[in-house]
Amino acid sequence: MRAREIHAAAEQLAGEPLRWTSVKGTLAAYAEGSKPRFERVRRGYYRIREHVVPLSG
């Protein structure tokens, strides 16, 4: 999914505007480390890693 699409979806879920840099930074931060939540497919494109278990609400 394109990062811009993720930004738009996050704004819709939050019900308010979100800073583009915050969403982009979150994607980048959680695409690295020992247990990344996202996988960077290519520049500007991300997907959820398969091993991530969604939070139950």
PDB file of N, CA, C and O in Angstrom, chain B, residues numbered from 101:
ATOM      1  N   MET B 101       0.850  -1.162   0.000  1.00  0.00           N
ATOM      2  CA  MET B 101       0.000   0.000   0.000  1.00  0.00           C
ATOM      3  C   MET B 101       0.901   1.231   0.000  1.00  0.00           C
ATOM      4  O   MET B 101       1.928   1.257   0.678  1.00  0.00           O
ATOM      5  N   ARG B 102       0.520   2.229  -0.748  1.00  0.00           N
ATOM      6  CA  ARG B 102       1.292   3.463  -0.794  1.00  0.00           C
ATOM      7  C   ARG B 102       1.205   4.195   0.536  1.00  0.00           C
ATOM      8  O   ARG B 102       0.171   4.175   1.203  1.00  0.00           O
ATOM      9  N   ALA B 103       2.286   4.833   0.907  1.00  0.00           N
ATOM     10  CA  ALA B 103       2.330   5.579   2.165  1.00  0.00           C
ATOM     11  C   ALA B 103       1.252   6.666   2.198  1.00  0.00           C
ATOM     12  O   ALA B 103       0.681   6.928   3.256  1.00  0.00           O
ATOM     13  N   ARG B 104       0.972   7.284   1.089  1.00  0.00           N
ATOM     14  CA  ARG B 104      -0.085   8.322   1.025  1.00  0.00           C
ATOM     15  C   ARG B 104      -1.459   7.714   1.300  1.00  0.00           C
ATOM     16  O   ARG B 104      -2.299   8.348   1.938  1.00  0.00           O
ATOM     17  N   GLU B 105      -1.689   6.504   0.830  1.00  0.00           N
ATOM     18  CA  GLU B 105      -2.959   5.815   1.103  1.00  0.00           C
ATOM     19  C   GLU B 105      -3.064   5.459   2.580  1.00  0.00           C
ATOM     20  O   GLU B 105      -4.138   5.552   3.174  1.00  0.00           O
ATOM     21  N   ILE B 106      -1.942   5.051   3.167  1.00  0.00           N
ATOM     22  CA  ILE B 106      -1.917   4.729   4.594  1.00  0.00           C
ATOM     23  C   ILE B 106      -2.209   5.988   5.396  1.00  0.00           C
ATOM     24  O   ILE B 106      -2.958   5.940   6.372  1.00  0.00           O
ATOM     25  N   HIS B 107      -1.631   7.106   4.998  1.00  0.00           N
ATOM     26  CA  HIS B 107      -1.878   8.385   5.665  1.00  0.00           C
ATOM     27  C   HIS B 107      -3.362   8.742   5.615  1.00  0.00           C
ATOM     28  O   HIS B 107      -3.939   9.129   6.632  1.00  0.00           O
ATOM     29  N   ALA B 108      -3.976   8.616   4.457  1.00  0.00           N
ATOM     30  CA  ALA B 108      -5.397   8.939   4.304  1.00  0.00           C
ATOM     31  C   ALA B 108      -6.267   8.022   5.162  1.00  0.00           C
ATOM     32  O   ALA B 108      -7.223   8.477   5.790  1.00  0.00           O
ATOM     33  N   ALA B 109      -5.933   6.729   5.189  1.00  0.00           N
ATOM     34  CA  ALA B 109      -6.705   5.775   5.994  1.00  0.00           C
ATOM     35  C   ALA B 109      -6.543   6.065   7.483  1.00  0.00           C
ATOM     36  O   ALA B 109      -7.505   5.962   8.245  1.00  0.00           O
ATOM     37  N   ALA B 110      -5.330   6.428   7.900  1.00  0.00           N
ATOM     38  CA  ALA B 110      -5.082   6.748   9.307  1.00  0.00           C
ATOM     39  C   ALA B 110      -5.864   7.989   9.722  1.00  0.00           C
ATOM     40  O   ALA B 110      -6.401   8.041  10.828  1.00  0.00           O
ATOM     41  N   GLU B 111      -5.933   8.982   8.850  1.00  0.00           N
ATOM     42  CA  GLU B 111      -6.722  10.184   9.141  1.00  0.00           C
ATOM     43  C   GLU B 111      -8.201   9.848   9.270  1.00  0.00           C
ATOM     44  O   GLU B 111      -8.890  10.377  10.143  1.00  0.00           O
ATOM     45  N   GLN B 112      -8.679   8.982   8.414  1.00  0.00           N
ATOM     46  CA  GLN B 112     -10.083   8.580   8.465  1.00  0.00           C
ATOM     47  C   GLN B 112     -10.379   7.841   9.764  1.00  0.00           C
ATOM     48  O   GLN B 112     -11.405   8.089  10.397  1.00  0.00           O
ATOM     49  N   LEU B 113      -9.496   6.943  10.164  1.00  0.00           N
ATOM     50  CA  LEU B 113      -9.687   6.211  11.421  1.00  0.00           C
ATOM     51  C   LEU B 113      -9.611   7.136  12.633  1.00  0.00           C
ATOM     52  O   LEU B 113     -10.373   6.977  13.588  1.00  0.00           O
ATOM     53  N   ALA B 114      -8.698   8.096  12.595  1.00  0.00           N
ATOM     54  CA  ALA B 114      -8.534   9.019  13.712  1.00  0.00           C
ATOM     55  C   ALA B 114      -9.648  10.054  13.764  1.00  0.00           C
ATOM     56  O   ALA B 114      -9.945  10.609  14.822  1.00  0.00           O
ATOM     57  N   GLY B 115     -10.261  10.309  12.616  1.00  0.00           N
ATOM     58  CA  GLY B 115     -11.325  11.301  12.563  1.00  0.00           C
ATOM     59  C   GLY B 115     -10.814  12.731  12.628  1.00  0.00           C
ATOM     60  O   GLY B 115     -11.572  13.655  12.926  1.00  0.00           O
ATOM     61  N   GLU B 116      -9.532  12.912  12.348  1.00  0.00           N
ATOM     62  CA  GLU B 116      -8.930  14.247  12.371  1.00  0.00           C
ATOM     63  C   GLU B 116      -7.669  14.230  11.517  1.00  0.00           C
ATOM     64  O   GLU B 116      -7.124  13.163  11.235  1.00  0.00           O
ATOM     65  N   PRO B 117      -7.208  15.393  11.108  1.00  0.00           N
ATOM     66  CA  PRO B 117      -5.991  15.452  10.297  1.00  0.00           C
ATOM     67  C   PRO B 117      -4.773  14.966  11.082  1.00  0.00           C
ATOM     68  O   PRO B 117      -4.649  15.231  12.278  1.00  0.00           O
ATOM     69  N   LEU B 118      -3.885  14.258  10.404  1.00  0.00           N
ATOM     70  CA  LEU B 118      -2.631  13.794  10.978  1.00  0.00           C
ATOM     71  C   LEU B 118      -1.488  14.356  10.142  1.00  0.00           C
ATOM     72  O   LEU B 118      -1.609  14.498   8.925  1.00  0.00           O
ATOM     73  N   ARG B 119      -0.396  14.668  10.795  1.00  0.00           N
ATOM     74  CA  ARG B 119       0.757  15.195  10.070  1.00  0.00           C
ATOM     75  C   ARG B 119       1.357  14.096   9.196  1.00  0.00           C
ATOM     76  O   ARG B 119       1.570  12.972   9.649  1.00  0.00           O
ATOM     77  N   TRP B 120       1.624  14.436   7.948  1.00  0.00           N
ATOM     78  CA  TRP B 120       2.230  13.500   7.008  1.00  0.00           C
ATOM     79  C   TRP B 120       3.558  12.994   7.550  1.00  0.00           C
ATOM     80  O   TRP B 120       3.859  11.806   7.441  1.00  0.00           O
ATOM     81  N   THR B 121       4.356  13.883   8.135  1.00  0.00           N
ATOM     82  CA  THR B 121       5.665  13.479   8.640  1.00  0.00           C
ATOM     83  C   THR B 121       5.546  12.494   9.800  1.00  0.00           C
ATOM     84  O   THR B 121       6.417  11.644   9.982  1.00  0.00           O
ATOM     85  N   SER B 122       4.474  12.603  10.585  1.00  0.00           N
ATOM     86  CA  SER B 122       4.268  11.666  11.700  1.00  0.00           C
ATOM     87  C   SER B 122       3.959  10.266  11.179  1.00  0.00           C
ATOM     88  O   SER B 122       4.503   9.279  11.674  1.00  0.00           O
ATOM     89  N   VAL B 123       3.096  10.185  10.194  1.00  0.00           N
ATOM     90  CA  VAL B 123       2.735   8.883   9.626  1.00  0.00           C
ATOM     91  C   VAL B 123       3.939   8.273   8.919  1.00  0.00           C
ATOM     92  O   VAL B 123       4.226   7.087   9.088  1.00  0.00           O
ATOM     93  N   LYS B 124       4.630   9.065   8.144  1.00  0.00           N
ATOM     94  CA  LYS B 124       5.809   8.583   7.426  1.00  0.00           C
ATOM     95  C   LYS B 124       6.887   8.115   8.406  1.00  0.00           C
ATOM     96  O   LYS B 124       7.518   7.079   8.197  1.00  0.00           O
ATOM     97  N   GLY B 125       7.089   8.876   9.457  1.00  0.00           N
ATOM     98  CA  GLY B 125       8.079   8.510  10.464  1.00  0.00           C
ATOM     99  C   GLY B 125       7.724   7.230  11.196  1.00  0.00           C
ATOM    100  O   GLY B 125       8.597   6.413  11.492  1.00  0.00           O
ATOM    101  N   THR B 126       6.442   7.055  11.488  1.00  0.00           N
ATOM    102  CA  THR B 126       5.984   5.838  12.152  1.00  0.00           C
ATOM    103  C   THR B 126       6.198   4.623  11.265  1.00  0.00           C
ATOM    104  O   THR B 126       6.652   3.580  11.737  1.00  0.00           O
ATOM    105  N   LEU B 127       5.876   4.748   9.992  1.00  0.00           N
ATOM    106  CA  LEU B 127       6.108   3.639   9.057  1.00  0.00           C
ATOM    107  C   LEU B 127       7.588   3.271   9.011  1.00  0.00           C
ATOM    108  O   LEU B 127       7.951   2.097   9.074  1.00  0.00           O
ATOM    109  N   ALA B 128       8.426   4.282   8.902  1.00  0.00           N
ATOM    110  CA  ALA B 128       9.872   4.028   8.832  1.00  0.00           C
ATOM    111  C   ALA B 128      10.387   3.404  10.125  1.00  0.00           C
ATOM    112  O   ALA B 128      11.188   2.469  10.089  1.00  0.00           O
ATOM    113  N   ALA B 129       9.932   3.916  11.265  1.00  0.00           N
ATOM    114  CA  ALA B 129      10.409   3.412  12.558  1.00  0.00           C
ATOM    115  C   ALA B 129      10.002   1.963  12.794  1.00  0.00           C
ATOM    116  O   ALA B 129      10.783   1.171  13.320  1.00  0.00           O
ATOM    117  N   TYR B 130       8.773   1.618  12.403  1.00  0.00           N
ATOM    118  CA  TYR B 130       8.284   0.266  12.641  1.00  0.00           C
ATOM    119  C   TYR B 130       8.572  -0.697  11.487  1.00  0.00           C
ATOM    120  O   TYR B 130       8.068  -1.820  11.470  1.00  0.00           O
ATOM    121  N   ALA B 131       9.376  -0.259  10.535  1.00  0.00           N
ATOM    122  CA  ALA B 131       9.827  -1.147   9.465  1.00  0.00           C
ATOM    123  C   ALA B 131      11.233  -1.663   9.769  1.00  0.00           C
ATOM    124  O   ALA B 131      11.813  -2.400   8.971  1.00  0.00           O
ATOM    125  N   GLU B 132      11.779  -1.276  10.918  1.00  0.00           N
ATOM    126  CA  GLU B 132      13.120  -1.681  11.322  1.00  0.00           C
ATOM    127  C   GLU B 132      13.076  -2.302  12.707  1.00  0.00           C
ATOM    128  O   GLU B 132      12.030  -2.317  13.355  1.00  0.00           O
ATOM    129  N   GLY B 133      14.195  -2.804  13.151  1.00  0.00           N
ATOM    130  CA  GLY B 133      14.301  -3.360  14.490  1.00  0.00           C
ATOM    131  C   GLY B 133      14.172  -4.875  14.508  1.00  0.00           C
ATOM    132  O   GLY B 133      14.103  -5.520  13.462  1.00  0.00           O
ATOM    133  N   SER B 134      14.141  -5.428  15.709  1.00  0.00           N
ATOM    134  CA  SER B 134      14.104  -6.883  15.848  1.00  0.00           C
ATOM    135  C   SER B 134      12.742  -7.485  15.520  1.00  0.00           C
ATOM    136  O   SER B 134      12.667  -8.629  15.072  1.00  0.00           O
ATOM    137  N   LYS B 135      11.676  -6.739  15.733  1.00  0.00           N
ATOM    138  CA  LYS B 135      10.332  -7.225  15.422  1.00  0.00           C
ATOM    139  C   LYS B 135       9.542  -6.156  14.660  1.00  0.00           C
ATOM    140  O   LYS B 135       8.624  -5.551  15.213  1.00  0.00           O
ATOM    141  N   PRO B 136       9.896  -5.925  13.398  1.00  0.00           N
ATOM    142  CA  PRO B 136       9.209  -4.873  12.639  1.00  0.00           C
ATOM    143  C   PRO B 136       7.744  -5.213  12.380  1.00  0.00           C
ATOM    144  O   PRO B 136       7.396  -6.372  12.158  1.00  0.00           O
ATOM    145  N   ARG B 137       6.894  -4.193  12.410  1.00  0.00           N
ATOM    146  CA  ARG B 137       5.464  -4.381  12.145  1.00  0.00           C
ATOM    147  C   ARG B 137       5.145  -4.234  10.666  1.00  0.00           C
ATOM    148  O   ARG B 137       4.195  -4.833  10.163  1.00  0.00           O
ATOM    149  N   PHE B 138       5.950  -3.427   9.972  1.00  0.00           N
ATOM    150  CA  PHE B 138       5.737  -3.171   8.553  1.00  0.00           C
ATOM    151  C   PHE B 138       6.948  -3.610   7.762  1.00  0.00           C
ATOM    152  O   PHE B 138       8.054  -3.706   8.295  1.00  0.00           O
ATOM    153  N   GLU B 139       6.733  -3.874   6.494  1.00  0.00           N
ATOM    154  CA  GLU B 139       7.810  -4.204   5.578  1.00  0.00           C
ATOM    155  C   GLU B 139       7.802  -3.163   4.467  1.00  0.00           C
ATOM    156  O   GLU B 139       6.774  -2.924   3.833  1.00  0.00           O
ATOM    157  N   ARG B 140       8.948  -2.552   4.239  1.00  0.00           N
ATOM    158  CA  ARG B 140       9.049  -1.589   3.145  1.00  0.00           C
ATOM    159  C   ARG B 140       9.258  -2.379   1.861  1.00  0.00           C
ATOM    160  O   ARG B 140      10.290  -3.026   1.681  1.00  0.00           O
ATOM    161  N   VAL B 141       8.289  -2.322   0.986  1.00  0.00           N
ATOM    162  CA  VAL B 141       8.326  -3.074  -0.271  1.00  0.00           C
ATOM    163  C   VAL B 141       9.256  -2.381  -1.262  1.00  0.00           C
ATOM    164  O   VAL B 141      10.101  -3.015  -1.893  1.00  0.00           O
ATOM    165  N   ARG B 142       9.085  -1.086  -1.384  1.00  0.00           N
ATOM    166  CA  ARG B 142       9.960  -0.218  -2.179  1.00  0.00           C
ATOM    167  C   ARG B 142       9.677   1.213  -1.723  1.00  0.00           C
ATOM    168  O   ARG B 142       8.841   1.428  -0.846  1.00  0.00           O
ATOM    169  N   ARG B 143      10.341   2.153  -2.287  1.00  0.00           N
ATOM    170  CA  ARG B 143      10.191   3.534  -1.850  1.00  0.00           C
ATOM    171  C   ARG B 143       8.718   3.956  -1.883  1.00  0.00           C
ATOM    172  O   ARG B 143       8.072   3.938  -2.931  1.00  0.00           O
ATOM    173  N   GLY B 144       8.207   4.336  -0.710  1.00  0.00           N
ATOM    174  CA  GLY B 144       6.839   4.826  -0.602  1.00  0.00           C
ATOM    175  C   GLY B 144       5.775   3.755  -0.493  1.00  0.00           C
ATOM    176  O   GLY B 144       4.590   4.081  -0.435  1.00  0.00           O
ATOM    177  N   TYR B 145       6.157   2.483  -0.463  1.00  0.00           N
ATOM    178  CA  TYR B 145       5.198   1.381  -0.385  1.00  0.00           C
ATOM    179  C   TYR B 145       5.524   0.498   0.813  1.00  0.00           C
ATOM    180  O   TYR B 145       6.672   0.106   1.022  1.00  0.00           O
ATOM    181  N   TYR B 146       4.487   0.192   1.597  1.00  0.00           N
ATOM    182  CA  TYR B 146       4.648  -0.641   2.788  1.00  0.00           C
ATOM    183  C   TYR B 146       3.559  -1.700   2.833  1.00  0.00           C
ATOM    184  O   TYR B 146       2.514  -1.569   2.196  1.00  0.00           O
ATOM    185  N   ARG B 147       3.825  -2.755   3.600  1.00  0.00           N
ATOM    186  CA  ARG B 147       2.794  -3.751   3.885  1.00  0.00           C
ATOM    187  C   ARG B 147       3.003  -4.241   5.313  1.00  0.00           C
ATOM    188  O   ARG B 147       4.099  -4.138   5.863  1.00  0.00           O
ATOM    189  N   ILE B 148       1.948  -4.770   5.899  1.00  0.00           N
ATOM    190  CA  ILE B 148       2.025  -5.307   7.254  1.00  0.00           C
ATOM    191  C   ILE B 148       2.788  -6.621   7.188  1.00  0.00           C
ATOM    192  O   ILE B 148       2.529  -7.450   6.316  1.00  0.00           O
ATOM    193  N   ARG B 149       3.724  -6.813   8.105  1.00  0.00           N
ATOM    194  CA  ARG B 149       4.472  -8.055   8.169  1.00  0.00           C
ATOM    195  C   ARG B 149       3.518  -9.189   8.549  1.00  0.00           C
ATOM    196  O   ARG B 149       2.585  -8.980   9.325  1.00  0.00           O
ATOM    197  N   GLU B 150       3.741 -10.354   8.022  1.00  0.00           N
ATOM    198  CA  GLU B 150       2.834 -11.480   8.231  1.00  0.00           C
ATOM    199  C   GLU B 150       2.803 -11.969   9.660  1.00  0.00           C
ATOM    200  O   GLU B 150       1.780 -12.491  10.102  1.00  0.00           O
ATOM    201  N   HIS B 151       3.898 -11.817  10.405  1.00  0.00           N
ATOM    202  CA  HIS B 151       3.938 -12.359  11.765  1.00  0.00           C
ATOM    203  C   HIS B 151       3.247 -11.458  12.797  1.00  0.00           C
ATOM    204  O   HIS B 151       3.157 -11.825  13.969  1.00  0.00           O
ATOM    205  N   VAL B 152       2.764 -10.295  12.379  1.00  0.00           N
ATOM    206  CA  VAL B 152       2.126  -9.365  13.323  1.00  0.00           C
ATOM    207  C   VAL B 152       0.713  -9.828  13.612  1.00  0.00           C
ATOM    208  O   VAL B 152      -0.063 -10.091  12.694  1.00  0.00           O
ATOM    209  N   VAL B 153       0.379  -9.929  14.893  1.00  0.00           N
ATOM    210  CA  VAL B 153      -0.952 -10.294  15.311  1.00  0.00           C
ATOM    211  C   VAL B 153      -1.720  -9.017  15.617  1.00  0.00           C
ATOM    212  O   VAL B 153      -1.278  -8.224  16.448  1.00  0.00           O
ATOM    213  N   PRO B 154      -2.876  -8.794  14.958  1.00  0.00           N
ATOM    214  CA  PRO B 154      -3.638  -7.568  15.217  1.00  0.00           C
ATOM    215  C   PRO B 154      -4.063  -7.469  16.679  1.00  0.00           C
ATOM    216  O   PRO B 154      -4.338  -8.474  17.336  1.00  0.00           O
ATOM    217  N   LEU B 155      -4.109  -6.234  17.169  1.00  0.00           N
ATOM    218  CA  LEU B 155      -4.578  -6.005  18.534  1.00  0.00           C
ATOM    219  C   LEU B 155      -6.069  -6.248  18.604  1.00  0.00           C
ATOM    220  O   LEU B 155      -6.806  -5.831  17.711  1.00  0.00           O
ATOM    221  N   SER B 156      -6.531  -6.922  19.658  1.00  0.00           N
ATOM    222  CA  SER B 156      -7.977  -7.118  19.823  1.00  0.00           C
ATOM    223  C   SER B 156      -8.510  -5.932  20.590  1.00  0.00           C
ATOM    224  O   SER B 156      -7.857  -5.420  21.499  1.00  0.00           O
ATOM    225  N   GLY B 157      -9.689  -5.500  20.222  1.00  0.00           N
ATOM    226  CA  GLY B 157     -10.226  -4.291  20.846  1.00  0.00           C
ATOM    227  C   GLY B 157     -11.393  -4.606  21.627  1.00  0.00           C
ATOM    228  O   GLY B 157     -11.990  -3.714  22.232  1.00  0.00           O
TER     229      GLY B 157
END
